[in-house]
């Protein structure tokens, strides 16, 4: 069994696609460098959420896909803390350079999901859904 298979982010239906070493480098080095400018980069934003237990405010860098009033984020890192926090709260704010979107009805579509909800996703999110879970929220 690999380290990825035993990682706490690896959950049924929400597999961790990226290797653990990449996760560690991204969290420790890349995210702190990119956080101040992430919302200005094409396709990226910061999702603002609160800890489930602590109530502490967090900002996490995400790559988003939008189609109409649906916002999708592929979960290559599995079921991370930001995902758990936002699903528990049911809502969050997604901040871009020039706008902030409030999302509600936060949910996870497990990897391999098909059907009407999957078909309503942006094309890139549908493509990634074949192999990884996708976080979905409705834009309020």
N, CA, C and O atoms as CSV, one atom per row, in Angstrom:
chain,resi,resn,atom,element,x,y,z
A,1,UNK,N,N,0.842,-1.181,0.000
A,1,UNK,CA,C,0.000,0.000,0.000
A,1,UNK,C,C,0.889,1.248,0.000
A,1,UNK,O,O,1.853,1.320,0.761
A,2,UNK,N,N,0.569,2.225,-0.847
A,2,UNK,CA,C,1.375,3.440,-0.945
A,2,UNK,C,C,0.983,4.437,0.151
A,2,UNK,O,O,-0.053,4.307,0.803
A,3,UNK,N,N,1.855,5.434,0.324
A,3,UNK,CA,C,1.571,6.491,1.295
A,3,UNK,C,C,0.298,7.235,0.919
A,3,UNK,O,O,-0.453,7.680,1.787
A,4,UNK,N,N,0.063,7.366,-0.380
A,4,UNK,CA,C,-1.142,8.060,-0.848
A,4,UNK,C,C,-2.390,7.289,-0.430
A,4,UNK,O,O,-3.382,7.895,-0.024
A,5,UNK,N,N,-2.353,5.953,-0.525
A,5,UNK,CA,C,-3.512,5.137,-0.155
A,5,UNK,C,C,-3.847,5.258,1.321
A,5,UNK,O,O,-5.008,5.123,1.707
A,6,UNK,N,N,-2.839,5.512,2.152
A,6,UNK,CA,C,-3.042,5.600,3.593
A,6,UNK,C,C,-3.233,7.034,4.089
A,6,UNK,O,O,-3.474,7.249,5.277
A,7,UNK,N,N,-3.129,8.004,3.199
A,7,UNK,CA,C,-3.225,9.416,3.571
A,7,UNK,C,C,-4.649,9.742,4.028
A,7,UNK,O,O,-5.607,9.223,3.454
A,8,UNK,N,N,-4.809,10.593,5.051
A,8,UNK,CA,C,-6.157,10.931,5.532
A,8,UNK,C,C,-7.036,11.647,4.511
A,8,UNK,O,O,-8.260,11.631,4.648
A,9,UNK,N,N,-6.449,12.273,3.491
A,9,UNK,CA,C,-7.255,12.944,2.453
A,9,UNK,C,C,-7.845,11.941,1.470
A,9,UNK,O,O,-8.751,12.289,0.713
A,10,UNK,N,N,-7.362,10.724,1.462
A,10,UNK,CA,C,-7.826,9.703,0.530
A,10,UNK,C,C,-9.087,9.062,1.111
A,10,UNK,O,O,-9.008,8.272,2.051
A,11,UNK,N,N,-10.235,9.401,0.556
A,11,UNK,CA,C,-11.520,8.921,1.083
A,11,UNK,C,C,-12.272,8.165,-0.009
A,11,UNK,O,O,-12.023,8.390,-1.193
A,12,UNK,N,N,-13.188,7.274,0.368
A,12,UNK,CA,C,-13.977,6.571,-0.652
A,12,UNK,C,C,-14.704,7.561,-1.568
A,12,UNK,O,O,-15.402,8.458,-1.096
A,13,UNK,N,N,-14.532,7.386,-2.875
A,13,UNK,CA,C,-15.156,8.267,-3.849
A,13,UNK,C,C,-14.428,9.578,-4.055
A,13,UNK,O,O,-14.734,10.324,-4.985
A,14,UNK,N,N,-13.452,9.869,-3.182
A,14,UNK,CA,C,-12.680,11.110,-3.263
A,14,UNK,C,C,-11.188,10.742,-3.206
A,14,UNK,O,O,-10.495,11.073,-2.244
A,15,UNK,N,N,-10.710,10.058,-4.245
A,15,UNK,CA,C,-9.314,9.596,-4.213
A,15,UNK,C,C,-8.318,10.747,-4.297
A,15,UNK,O,O,-8.574,11.767,-4.937
A,16,UNK,N,N,-7.196,10.563,-3.650
A,16,UNK,CA,C,-6.098,11.520,-3.717
A,16,UNK,C,C,-5.270,11.157,-4.942
A,16,UNK,O,O,-4.627,10.107,-4.961
A,17,UNK,N,N,-5.275,12.003,-5.961
A,17,UNK,CA,C,-4.603,11.730,-7.222
A,17,UNK,C,C,-3.119,12.105,-7.159
A,17,UNK,O,O,-2.268,11.365,-7.651
A,18,UNK,N,N,-2.815,13.245,-6.558
A,18,UNK,CA,C,-1.435,13.711,-6.503
A,18,UNK,C,C,-0.640,12.920,-5.456
A,18,UNK,O,O,-1.190,12.537,-4.424
A,19,UNK,N,N,0.641,12.677,-5.715
A,19,UNK,CA,C,1.462,11.951,-4.740
A,19,UNK,C,C,1.684,12.777,-3.473
A,19,UNK,O,O,1.625,14.006,-3.506
A,20,UNK,N,N,1.937,12.097,-2.370
A,20,UNK,CA,C,2.103,12.751,-1.076
A,20,UNK,C,C,3.263,13.747,-1.108
A,20,UNK,O,O,3.163,14.820,-0.512
A,21,UNK,N,N,4.354,13.415,-1.789
A,21,UNK,CA,C,5.504,14.334,-1.836
A,21,UNK,C,C,5.111,15.654,-2.496
A,21,UNK,O,O,5.570,16.714,-2.070
A,22,UNK,N,N,4.265,15.605,-3.533
A,22,UNK,CA,C,3.821,16.832,-4.199
A,22,UNK,C,C,2.917,17.642,-3.261
A,22,UNK,O,O,3.025,18.865,-3.178
A,23,UNK,N,N,2.042,16.949,-2.572
A,23,UNK,CA,C,1.163,17.604,-1.593
A,23,UNK,C,C,2.001,18.359,-0.561
A,23,UNK,O,O,1.716,19.514,-0.245
A,24,UNK,N,N,3.031,17.699,-0.042
A,24,UNK,CA,C,3.880,18.317,0.983
A,24,UNK,C,C,4.605,19.553,0.455
A,24,UNK,O,O,4.668,20.571,1.144
A,25,UNK,N,N,5.154,19.478,-0.760
A,25,UNK,CA,C,5.855,20.620,-1.360
A,25,UNK,C,C,4.879,21.764,-1.610
A,25,UNK,O,O,5.189,22.926,-1.345
A,26,UNK,N,N,3.707,21.428,-2.117
A,26,UNK,CA,C,2.731,22.465,-2.415
A,26,UNK,C,C,2.285,23.192,-1.151
A,26,UNK,O,O,2.232,24.422,-1.127
A,27,UNK,N,N,1.967,22.441,-0.105
A,27,UNK,CA,C,1.476,23.054,1.131
A,27,UNK,C,C,2.564,23.877,1.815
A,27,UNK,O,O,2.300,24.972,2.311
A,28,UNK,N,N,3.782,23.350,1.839
A,28,UNK,CA,C,4.862,24.005,2.581
A,28,UNK,C,C,5.496,25.175,1.831
A,28,UNK,O,O,5.826,26.191,2.441
A,29,UNK,N,N,5.671,25.042,0.505
A,29,UNK,CA,C,6.415,26.048,-0.250
A,29,UNK,C,C,5.593,26.824,-1.285
A,29,UNK,O,O,5.629,28.054,-1.312
A,30,UNK,N,N,4.857,26.108,-2.132
A,30,UNK,CA,C,4.170,26.772,-3.241
A,30,UNK,C,C,2.999,27.645,-2.781
A,30,UNK,O,O,2.890,28.800,-3.192
A,31,UNK,N,N,2.136,27.104,-1.943
A,31,UNK,CA,C,0.957,27.870,-1.519
A,31,UNK,C,C,1.308,29.183,-0.817
A,31,UNK,O,O,0.697,30.207,-1.122
A,32,UNK,N,N,2.275,29.192,0.115
A,32,UNK,CA,C,2.615,30.476,0.742
A,32,UNK,C,C,3.139,31.514,-0.260
A,32,UNK,O,O,2.903,32.711,-0.094
A,33,UNK,N,N,3.846,31.058,-1.293
A,33,UNK,CA,C,4.337,31.986,-2.308
A,33,UNK,C,C,3.214,32.510,-3.195
A,33,UNK,O,O,3.198,33.685,-3.562
A,34,UNK,N,N,2.278,31.632,-3.534
A,34,UNK,CA,C,1.221,31.988,-4.478
A,34,UNK,C,C,0.004,32.662,-3.844
A,34,UNK,O,O,-0.733,33.369,-4.532
A,35,UNK,N,N,-0.215,32.456,-2.564
A,35,UNK,CA,C,-1.442,32.967,-1.933
A,35,UNK,C,C,-1.683,34.459,-2.172
A,35,UNK,O,O,-2.818,34.836,-2.463
A,36,UNK,N,N,-0.662,35.332,-2.063
A,36,UNK,CA,C,-0.928,36.760,-2.278
A,36,UNK,C,C,-1.349,37.113,-3.711
A,36,UNK,O,O,-2.017,38.125,-3.922
A,37,UNK,N,N,-0.969,36.298,-4.688
A,37,UNK,CA,C,-1.278,36.622,-6.085
A,37,UNK,C,C,-2.228,35.635,-6.755
A,37,UNK,O,O,-2.594,35.835,-7.913
A,38,UNK,N,N,-2.630,34.590,-6.067
A,38,UNK,CA,C,-3.424,33.508,-6.686
A,38,UNK,C,C,-4.690,34.016,-7.352
A,38,UNK,O,O,-5.027,33.577,-8.451
A,39,UNK,N,N,-5.385,34.919,-6.714
A,39,UNK,CA,C,-6.660,35.362,-7.291
A,39,UNK,C,C,-6.472,36.206,-8.545
A,39,UNK,O,O,-7.445,36.483,-9.247
A,40,UNK,N,N,-5.227,36.625,-8.846
A,40,UNK,CA,C,-4.946,37.393,-10.055
A,40,UNK,C,C,-4.506,36.502,-11.216
A,40,UNK,O,O,-4.423,36.967,-12.352
A,41,UNK,N,N,-4.225,35.239,-10.946
A,41,UNK,CA,C,-3.799,34.304,-11.980
A,41,UNK,C,C,-5.020,33.717,-12.676
A,41,UNK,O,O,-6.020,33.425,-12.021
A,42,UNK,N,N,-4.953,33.539,-13.991
A,42,UNK,CA,C,-6.113,33.003,-14.718
A,42,UNK,C,C,-6.561,31.643,-14.171
A,42,UNK,O,O,-5.759,30.725,-14.000
A,43,UNK,N,N,-7.867,31.544,-13.903
A,43,UNK,CA,C,-8.439,30.280,-13.450
A,43,UNK,C,C,-8.275,29.979,-11.978
A,43,UNK,O,O,-8.825,28.991,-11.491
A,44,UNK,N,N,-7.537,30.801,-11.258
A,44,UNK,CA,C,-7.349,30.528,-9.835
A,44,UNK,C,C,-8.074,31.567,-8.981
A,44,UNK,O,O,-8.367,32.679,-9.419
A,45,UNK,N,N,-8.344,31.164,-7.773
A,45,UNK,CA,C,-9.039,32.018,-6.816
A,45,UNK,C,C,-8.644,31.552,-5.419
A,45,UNK,O,O,-7.918,30.571,-5.259
A,46,UNK,N,N,-9.124,32.259,-4.428
A,46,UNK,CA,C,-8.985,31.777,-3.054
A,46,UNK,C,C,-10.383,31.525,-2.522
A,46,UNK,O,O,-11.293,32.335,-2.697
A,47,UNK,N,N,-10.529,30.391,-1.874
A,47,UNK,CA,C,-11.809,30.080,-1.256
A,47,UNK,C,C,-11.671,30.401,0.230
A,47,UNK,O,O,-10.750,29.930,0.897
A,48,UNK,N,N,-12.582,31.194,0.725
A,48,UNK,CA,C,-12.552,31.634,2.122
A,48,UNK,C,C,-13.545,30.803,2.911
A,48,UNK,O,O,-14.728,30.729,2.579
A,49,UNK,N,N,-13.038,30.180,3.962
A,49,UNK,CA,C,-13.861,29.263,4.756
A,49,UNK,C,C,-13.439,29.330,6.211
A,49,UNK,O,O,-12.423,29.940,6.543
A,50,UNK,N,N,-14.216,28.707,7.074
A,50,UNK,CA,C,-13.929,28.676,8.516
A,50,UNK,C,C,-13.721,27.234,8.959
A,50,UNK,O,O,-14.354,26.310,8.447
A,51,UNK,N,N,-12.820,27.064,9.921
A,51,UNK,CA,C,-12.566,25.737,10.484
A,51,UNK,C,C,-13.820,25.174,11.121
A,51,UNK,O,O,-14.587,25.901,11.752
A,52,UNK,N,N,-14.026,23.877,10.954
A,52,UNK,CA,C,-15.225,23.223,11.498
A,52,UNK,C,C,-15.261,23.277,13.018
A,52,UNK,O,O,-16.328,23.449,13.608
A,53,UNK,N,N,-14.117,23.135,13.648
A,53,UNK,CA,C,-14.057,23.098,15.117
A,53,UNK,C,C,-13.559,24.421,15.693
A,53,UNK,O,O,-14.104,24.917,16.679
A,54,UNK,N,N,-12.524,24.991,15.076
A,54,UNK,CA,C,-11.902,26.201,15.616
A,54,UNK,C,C,-12.655,27.473,15.264
A,54,UNK,O,O,-12.609,28.448,16.015
A,55,UNK,N,N,-13.344,27.473,14.135
A,55,UNK,CA,C,-13.998,28.683,13.661
A,55,UNK,C,C,-13.021,29.676,13.049
A,55,UNK,O,O,-13.415,30.769,12.643
A,56,UNK,N,N,-11.740,29.296,12.981
A,56,UNK,CA,C,-10.697,30.156,12.436
A,56,UNK,C,C,-10.915,30.362,10.938
A,56,UNK,O,O,-11.296,29.435,10.223
A,57,UNK,N,N,-10.666,31.599,10.467
A,57,UNK,CA,C,-10.816,31.917,9.044
A,57,UNK,C,C,-9.600,31.421,8.263
A,57,UNK,O,O,-8.460,31.586,8.698
A,58,UNK,N,N,-9.856,30.815,7.110
A,58,UNK,CA,C,-8.797,30.311,6.239
A,58,UNK,C,C,-9.048,30.775,4.811
A,58,UNK,O,O,-10.181,31.059,4.422
A,59,UNK,N,N,-7.973,30.845,4.042
A,59,UNK,CA,C,-8.036,31.087,2.600
A,59,UNK,C,C,-7.203,30.010,1.931
A,59,UNK,O,O,-6.043,29.804,2.290
A,60,UNK,N,N,-7.785,29.326,0.963
A,60,UNK,CA,C,-7.096,28.250,0.266
A,60,UNK,C,C,-7.118,28.528,-1.229
A,60,UNK,O,O,-8.147,28.921,-1.778
A,61,UNK,N,N,-5.988,28.324,-1.882
A,61,UNK,CA,C,-5.886,28.529,-3.330
A,61,UNK,C,C,-6.572,27.370,-4.045
A,61,UNK,O,O,-6.335,26.206,-3.723
A,62,UNK,N,N,-7.422,27.695,-5.019
A,62,UNK,CA,C,-8.134,26.676,-5.791
A,62,UNK,C,C,-8.161,27.063,-7.269
A,62,UNK,O,O,-8.029,28.233,-7.626
A,63,UNK,N,N,-8.333,26.063,-8.106
A,63,UNK,CA,C,-8.549,26.270,-9.539
A,63,UNK,C,C,-10.018,25.999,-9.792
A,63,UNK,O,O,-10.512,24.906,-9.517
A,64,UNK,N,N,-10.713,26.992,-10.312
A,64,UNK,CA,C,-12.160,26.886,-10.449
A,64,UNK,C,C,-12.586,26.791,-11.912
A,64,UNK,O,O,-11.888,27.238,-12.823
A,65,UNK,N,N,-13.754,26.192,-12.096
A,65,UNK,CA,C,-14.392,26.102,-13.401
A,65,UNK,C,C,-15.843,26.532,-13.202
A,65,UNK,O,O,-16.501,26.113,-12.250
A,66,UNK,N,N,-16.331,27.370,-14.111
A,66,UNK,CA,C,-17.688,27.889,-13.952
A,66,UNK,C,C,-18.521,27.627,-15.202
A,66,UNK,O,O,-18.044,27.736,-16.331
A,67,UNK,N,N,-19.773,27.279,-14.961
A,67,UNK,CA,C,-20.746,27.150,-16.042
A,67,UNK,C,C,-22.068,27.669,-15.485
A,67,UNK,O,O,-22.678,27.047,-14.614
A,68,UNK,N,N,-22.496,28.805,-15.995
A,68,UNK,CA,C,-23.723,29.410,-15.486
A,68,UNK,C,C,-23.585,29.732,-14.007
A,68,UNK,O,O,-22.677,30.461,-13.608
A,69,UNK,N,N,-24.479,29.195,-13.200
A,69,UNK,CA,C,-24.447,29.431,-11.755
A,69,UNK,C,C,-23.842,28.279,-10.978
A,69,UNK,O,O,-24.096,28.123,-9.784
A,70,UNK,N,N,-23.040,27.471,-11.658
A,70,UNK,CA,C,-22.376,26.344,-11.003
A,70,UNK,C,C,-20.874,26.589,-10.999
A,70,UNK,O,O,-20.289,26.935,-12.025
A,71,UNK,N,N,-20.255,26.406,-9.836
A,71,UNK,CA,C,-18.807,26.516,-9.696
A,71,UNK,C,C,-18.275,25.140,-9.324
A,71,UNK,O,O,-18.792,24.496,-8.412
A,72,UNK,N,N,-17.243,24.690,-10.028
A,72,UNK,CA,C,-16.679,23.363,-9.786
A,72,UNK,C,C,-15.182,23.478,-9.516
A,72,UNK,O,O,-14.496,24.330,-10.080
A,73,UNK,N,N,-14.696,22.606,-8.645
A,73,UNK,CA,C,-13.278,22.541,-8.304
A,73,UNK,C,C,-12.902,21.064,-8.242
A,73,UNK,O,O,-13.463,20.311,-7.446
A,74,UNK,N,N,-11.949,20.649,-9.084
A,74,UNK,CA,C,-11.493,19.260,-9.070
A,74,UNK,C,C,-10.690,19.013,-7.799
A,74,UNK,O,O,-9.917,19.868,-7.367
A,75,UNK,N,N,-10.877,17.840,-7.206
A,75,UNK,CA,C,-10.257,17.517,-5.918
A,75,UNK,C,C,-9.103,16.533,-6.085
A,75,UNK,O,O,-9.171,15.400,-5.609
A,76,UNK,N,N,-8.056,16.968,-6.754
A,76,UNK,CA,C,-6.880,16.123,-6.970
A,76,UNK,C,C,-6.145,15.782,-5.691
A,76,UNK,O,O,-5.417,14.792,-5.638
A,77,UNK,N,N,-6.329,16.598,-4.655
A,77,UNK,CA,C,-5.683,16.345,-3.368
A,77,UNK,C,C,-6.581,15.542,-2.422
A,77,UNK,O,O,-6.239,15.344,-1.256
A,78,UNK,N,N,-7.714,15.088,-2.921
A,78,UNK,CA,C,-8.631,14.297,-2.104
A,78,UNK,C,C,-9.524,15.173,-1.249
A,78,UNK,O,O,-9.782,16.332,-1.573
A,79,UNK,N,N,-9.986,14.602,-0.159
A,79,UNK,CA,C,-10.927,15.292,0.735
A,79,UNK,C,C,-10.133,16.048,1.792
A,79,UNK,O,O,-9.960,15.579,2.917
A,80,UNK,N,N,-9.654,17.232,1.406
A,80,UNK,CA,C,-8.818,18.045,2.278
A,80,UNK,C,C,-9.655,18.797,3.310
A,80,UNK,O,O,-10.886,18.767,3.277
A,81,UNK,N,N,-8.965,19.467,4.219
A,81,UNK,CA,C,-9.677,20.205,5.269
A,81,UNK,C,C,-10.580,21.292,4.705
A,81,UNK,O,O,-11.689,21.483,5.205
A,82,UNK,N,N,-10.133,22.014,3.670
A,82,UNK,CA,C,-11.006,23.076,3.140
A,82,UNK,C,C,-12.292,22.480,2.609
A,82,UNK,O,O,-13.357,23.077,2.765
A,83,UNK,N,N,-12.218,21.307,1.982
A,83,UNK,CA,C,-13.415,20.657,1.443
A,83,UNK,C,C,-14.354,20.284,2.586
A,83,UNK,O,O,-15.554,20.550,2.523
A,84,UNK,N,N,-13.809,19.673,3.621
A,84,UNK,CA,C,-14.624,19.288,4.779
A,84,UNK,C,C,-15.257,20.513,5.431
A,84,UNK,O,O,-16.423,20.483,5.822
A,85,UNK,N,N,-14.477,21.595,5.547
A,85,UNK,CA,C,-14.991,22.820,6.166
A,85,UNK,C,C,-16.154,23.414,5.374
A,85,UNK,O,O,-17.184,23.777,5.942
A,86,UNK,N,N,-15.977,23.507,4.062
A,86,UNK,CA,C,-17.008,24.144,3.237
A,86,UNK,C,C,-18.252,23.271,3.136
A,86,UNK,O,O,-19.370,23.784,3.182
A,87,UNK,N,N,-18.077,21.969,3.000
A,87,UNK,CA,C,-19.240,21.081,2.946
A,87,UNK,C,C,-20.001,21.134,4.274
A,87,UNK,O,O,-21.232,21.152,4.279
A,88,UNK,N,N,-19.283,21.159,5.390
A,88,UNK,CA,C,-19.941,21.239,6.699
A,88,UNK,C,C,-20.713,22.548,6.843
A,88,UNK,O,O,-21.828,22.559,7.364
A,89,UNK,N,N,-20.123,23.652,6.381
A,89,UNK,CA,C,-20.788,24.955,6.470
A,89,UNK,C,C,-21.885,25.097,5.409
A,89,UNK,O,O,-22.869,25.808,5.610
A,90,UNK,N,N,-21.699,24.411,4.278
A,90,UNK,CA,C,-22.673,24.500,3.193
A,90,UNK,C,C,-22.478,25.696,2.284
A,90,UNK,O,O,-23.176,25.839,1.281
A,91,UNK,N,N,-21.525,26.565,2.634
A,91,UNK,CA,C,-21.314,27.779,1.854
A,91,UNK,C,C,-19.899,28.310,2.067
A,91,UNK,O,O,-19.213,27.938,3.019
A,92,UNK,N,N,-19.482,29.188,1.158
A,92,UNK,CA,C,-18.181,29.843,1.260
A,92,UNK,C,C,-18.138,30.985,0.263
A,92,UNK,O,O,-19.031,31.133,-0.571
A,93,UNK,N,N,-17.086,31.794,0.358
A,93,UNK,CA,C,-16.850,32.850,-0.614
A,93,UNK,C,C,-15.636,32.477,-1.443
A,93,UNK,O,O,-14.639,31.990,-0.910
A,94,UNK,N,N,-15.718,32.703,-2.738
A,94,UNK,CA,C,-14.611,32.466,-3.654
A,94,UNK,C,C,-14.199,33.822,-4.202
A,94,UNK,O,O,-14.987,34.511,-4.849
A,95,UNK,N,N,-12.952,34.196,-3.934
A,95,UNK,CA,C,-12.474,35.537,-4.272
A,95,UNK,C,C,-11.533,35.488,-5.477
A,95,UNK,O,O,-10.524,34.782,-5.487
A,96,UNK,N,N,-11.910,36.269,-6.491
A,96,UNK,CA,C,-11.090,36.489,-7.678
A,96,UNK,C,C,-10.541,37.911,-7.612
A,96,UNK,O,O,-10.828,38.643,-6.664
A,97,UNK,N,N,-9.755,38.307,-8.608
A,97,UNK,CA,C,-9.167,39.647,-8.617
A,97,UNK,C,C,-10.229,40.739,-8.573
A,97,UNK,O,O,-10.080,41.720,-7.844
A,98,UNK,N,N,-11.303,40.575,-9.350
A,98,UNK,CA,C,-12.281,41.652,-9.478
A,98,UNK,C,C,-13.662,41.326,-8.923
A,98,UNK,O,O,-14.565,42.161,-8.990
A,99,UNK,N,N,-13.837,40.152,-8.389
A,99,UNK,CA,C,-15.160,39.817,-7.851
A,99,UNK,C,C,-15.053,38.732,-6.792
A,99,UNK,O,O,-14.080,37.982,-6.722
A,100,UNK,N,N,-16.085,38.683,-5.981
A,100,UNK,CA,C,-16.215,37.625,-4.992
A,100,UNK,C,C,-17.558,36.949,-5.240
A,100,UNK,O,O,-18.590,37.610,-5.364
A,101,UNK,N,N,-17.525,35.626,-5.309
A,101,UNK,CA,C,-18.749,34.847,-5.501
A,101,UNK,C,C,-19.084,34.135,-4.205
A,101,UNK,O,O,-18.210,33.555,-3.560
A,102,UNK,N,N,-20.336,34.180,-3.831
A,102,UNK,CA,C,-20.791,33.423,-2.661
A,102,UNK,C,C,-21.391,32.123,-3.190
A,102,UNK,O,O,-22.285,32.141,-4.037
A,103,UNK,N,N,-20.894,30.999,-2.685
A,103,UNK,CA,C,-21.432,29.715,-3.125
A,103,UNK,C,C,-22.204,29.058,-1.985
A,103,UNK,O,O,-21.839,29.159,-0.814
A,104,UNK,N,N,-23.273,28.391,-2.366
A,104,UNK,CA,C,-24.124,27.677,-1.423
A,104,UNK,C,C,-24.311,26.253,-1.927
A,104,UNK,O,O,-23.831,25.897,-3.003
A,105,UNK,N,N,-25.005,25.451,-1.149
A,105,UNK,CA,C,-25.289,24.073,-1.527
A,105,UNK,C,C,-24.006,23.324,-1.884
A,105,UNK,O,O,-23.952,22.621,-2.893
A,106,UNK,N,N,-22.979,23.478,-1.056
A,106,UNK,CA,C,-21.680,22.852,-1.298
A,106,UNK,C,C,-21.801,21.336,-1.191
A,106,UNK,O,O,-22.379,20.808,-0.240
A,107,UNK,N,N,-21.235,20.639,-2.199
A,107,UNK,CA,C,-21.328,19.185,-2.229
A,107,UNK,C,C,-20.167,18.601,-3.018
A,107,UNK,O,O,-19.438,19.309,-3.713
A,108,UNK,N,N,-20.020,17.288,-2.890
A,108,UNK,CA,C,-18.957,16.569,-3.595
A,108,UNK,C,C,-19.594,15.555,-4.525
A,108,UNK,O,O,-20.465,14.785,-4.121
A,109,UNK,N,N,-19.152,15.560,-5.778
A,109,UNK,CA,C,-19.536,14.502,-6.708
A,109,UNK,C,C,-18.391,13.498,-6.709
A,109,UNK,O,O,-17.273,13.853,-7.082
A,110,UNK,N,N,-18.637,12.256,-6.303
A,110,UNK,CA,C,-17.564,11.265,-6.261
A,110,UNK,C,C,-16.990,10.973,-7.648
A,110,UNK,O,O,-17.671,11.135,-8.661
A,111,UNK,N,N,-15.748,10.548,-7.677
A,111,UNK,CA,C,-15.089,10.187,-8.932
A,111,UNK,C,C,-15.953,9.185,-9.688
A,111,UNK,O,O,-16.496,8.248,-9.103
A,112,UNK,N,N,-16.072,9.396,-10.993
A,112,UNK,CA,C,-16.839,8.491,-11.837
A,112,UNK,C,C,-18.318,8.786,-11.904
A,112,UNK,O,O,-19.056,8.052,-12.561
A,113,UNK,N,N,-18.778,9.843,-11.243
A,113,UNK,CA,C,-20.197,10.197,-11.261
A,113,UNK,C,C,-20.639,10.521,-12.687
A,113,UNK,O,O,-19.940,11.204,-13.435
A,114,UNK,N,N,-21.809,10.015,-13.039
A,114,UNK,CA,C,-22.420,10.335,-14.331
A,114,UNK,C,C,-23.842,10.817,-14.067
A,114,UNK,O,O,-24.307,10.795,-12.927
A,115,UNK,N,N,-24.520,11.245,-15.105
A,115,UNK,CA,C,-25.904,11.664,-14.940
A,115,UNK,C,C,-26.081,13.148,-15.094
A,115,UNK,O,O,-25.149,13.859,-15.470
A,116,UNK,N,N,-27.289,13.623,-14.800
A,116,UNK,CA,C,-27.634,15.022,-15.057
A,116,UNK,C,C,-26.741,16.028,-14.327
A,116,UNK,O,O,-26.351,17.040,-14.910
A,117,UNK,N,N,-26.413,15.761,-13.053
A,117,UNK,CA,C,-25.592,16.738,-12.328
A,117,UNK,C,C,-24.193,16.815,-12.929
A,117,UNK,O,O,-23.632,17.904,-13.049
A,118,UNK,N,N,-23.629,15.682,-13.305
A,118,UNK,CA,C,-22.307,15.675,-13.937
A,118,UNK,C,C,-22.349,16.392,-15.281
A,118,UNK,O,O,-21.415,17.113,-15.632
A,119,UNK,N,N,-23.422,16.197,-16.028
A,119,UNK,CA,C,-23.550,16.829,-17.346
A,119,UNK,C,C,-23.680,18.346,-17.248
A,119,UNK,O,O,-23.374,19.057,-18.205
A,120,UNK,N,N,-24.133,18.845,-16.097
A,120,UNK,CA,C,-24.276,20.282,-15.899
A,120,UNK,C,C,-22.989,20.982,-15.509
A,120,UNK,O,O,-22.969,22.202,-15.344
A,121,UNK,N,N,-21.912,20.219,-15.360
A,121,UNK,CA,C,-20.632,20.810,-14.975
A,121,UNK,C,C,-19.905,21.396,-16.178
A,121,UNK,O,O,-20.176,21.013,-17.316
A,122,UNK,N,N,-18.980,22.325,-15.932
A,122,UNK,CA,C,-18.123,22.800,-17.017
A,122,UNK,C,C,-17.334,21.628,-17.611
A,122,UNK,O,O,-17.054,20.652,-16.915
A,123,UNK,N,N,-16.977,21.723,-18.892
A,123,UNK,CA,C,-16.329,20.619,-19.597
A,123,UNK,C,C,-15.070,20.121,-18.889
A,123,UNK,O,O,-14.886,18.912,-18.748
A,124,UNK,N,N,-14.199,21.029,-18.442
A,124,UNK,CA,C,-12.958,20.602,-17.773
A,124,UNK,C,C,-13.262,19.817,-16.497
A,124,UNK,O,O,-12.588,18.829,-16.206
A,125,UNK,N,N,-14.251,20.237,-15.749
A,125,UNK,CA,C,-14.627,19.535,-14.521
A,125,UNK,C,C,-15.197,18.150,-14.846
A,125,UNK,O,O,-14.906,17.181,-14.145
A,126,UNK,N,N,-16.004,18.055,-15.901
A,126,UNK,CA,C,-16.541,16.744,-16.320
A,126,UNK,C,C,-15.416,15.795,-16.702
A,126,UNK,O,O,-15.445,14.613,-16.359
A,127,UNK,N,N,-14.430,16.316,-17.412
A,127,UNK,CA,C,-13.282,15.497,-17.815
A,127,UNK,C,C,-12.548,14.972,-16.587
A,127,UNK,O,O,-12.194,13.794,-16.532
A,128,UNK,N,N,-12.320,15.829,-15.614
A,128,UNK,CA,C,-11.600,15.420,-14.412
A,128,UNK,C,C,-12.437,14.505,-13.531
A,128,UNK,O,O,-11.889,13.690,-12.788
A,129,UNK,N,N,-13.754,14.629,-13.604
A,129,UNK,CA,C,-14.658,13.811,-12.795
A,129,UNK,C,C,-14.518,12.325,-13.104
A,129,UNK,O,O,-14.839,11.486,-12.262
A,130,UNK,N,N,-14.055,11.999,-14.271
A,130,UNK,CA,C,-13.852,10.584,-14.607
A,130,UNK,C,C,-12.897,9.911,-13.630
A,130,UNK,O,O,-13.063,8.741,-13.287
A,131,UNK,N,N,-11.887,10.671,-13.183
A,131,UNK,CA,C,-10.814,10.094,-12.369
A,131,UNK,C,C,-10.783,10.592,-10.922
A,131,UNK,O,O,-10.300,9.899,-10.027
A,132,UNK,N,N,-11.304,11.798,-10.707
A,132,UNK,CA,C,-11.256,12.367,-9.361
A,132,UNK,C,C,-12.591,12.992,-8.989
A,132,UNK,O,O,-13.417,13.288,-9.852
A,133,UNK,N,N,-12.785,13.185,-7.714
A,133,UNK,CA,C,-14.016,13.820,-7.241
A,133,UNK,C,C,-13.992,15.300,-7.598
A,133,UNK,O,O,-12.929,15.877,-7.826
A,134,UNK,N,N,-15.171,15.908,-7.645
A,134,UNK,CA,C,-15.285,17.318,-7.954
A,134,UNK,C,C,-16.173,17.983,-6.901
A,134,UNK,O,O,-17.271,17.511,-6.609
A,135,UNK,N,N,-15.682,19.074,-6.344
A,135,UNK,CA,C,-16.458,19.898,-5.426
A,135,UNK,C,C,-17.363,20.779,-6.285
A,135,UNK,O,O,-16.923,21.329,-7.295
A,136,UNK,N,N,-18.620,20.911,-5.884
A,136,UNK,CA,C,-19.583,21.714,-6.637
A,136,UNK,C,C,-20.322,22.637,-5.669
A,136,UNK,O,O,-20.714,22.238,-4.573
A,137,UNK,N,N,-20.496,23.862,-6.102
A,137,UNK,CA,C,-21.289,24.814,-5.334
A,137,UNK,C,C,-22.139,25.636,-6.276
A,137,UNK,O,O,-21.763,25.866,-7.425
A,138,UNK,N,N,-23.283,26.079,-5.792
A,138,UNK,CA,C,-24.165,26.933,-6.576
A,138,UNK,C,C,-23.837,28.386,-6.257
A,138,UNK,O,O,-23.688,28.757,-5.093
A,139,UNK,N,N,-23.729,29.195,-7.289
A,139,UNK,CA,C,-23.410,30.618,-7.096
A,139,UNK,C,C,-24.693,31.335,-6.711
A,139,UNK,O,O,-25.680,31.324,-7.446
A,140,UNK,N,N,-24.653,31.960,-5.536
A,140,UNK,CA,C,-25.847,32.640,-4.994
A,140,UNK,C,C,-26.054,33.985,-5.636
A,140,UNK,O,O,-27.007,34.689,-5.300
